[in-house]
């Protein structure tokens, strides 16, 4: 599978600390097309790893959408196509 476009639409991600949930990423939207690059920068605990893990389908504590080639990665088994 070729990844021509990845899109985060109204994306928020949450972590649970003790009994409470906190948004580490709050309502972002952006897309990257094949050949484009982005830099994800920030201090420790600001959601960089959560953003990348969400793009790979490993994080499910979020709201909004993560789309690859227009398909919701949580409704498609993208993981089995990662290396083909």
HELIX and SHEET records of a PDB file:
HELIX    1   1 UNK A   48  UNK A   55  1                                   8    
HELIX    2   2 UNK A   78  UNK A   81  5                                   4    
SHEET    1   A 4 UNK A  20  UNK A  33  0                                        
SHEET    2   A 4 UNK A   5  UNK A  17 -1                                        
SHEET    3   A 4 UNK A  62  UNK A  68 -1                                        
SHEET    4   A 4 UNK A  71  UNK A  72 -1                                        
END                                                                             
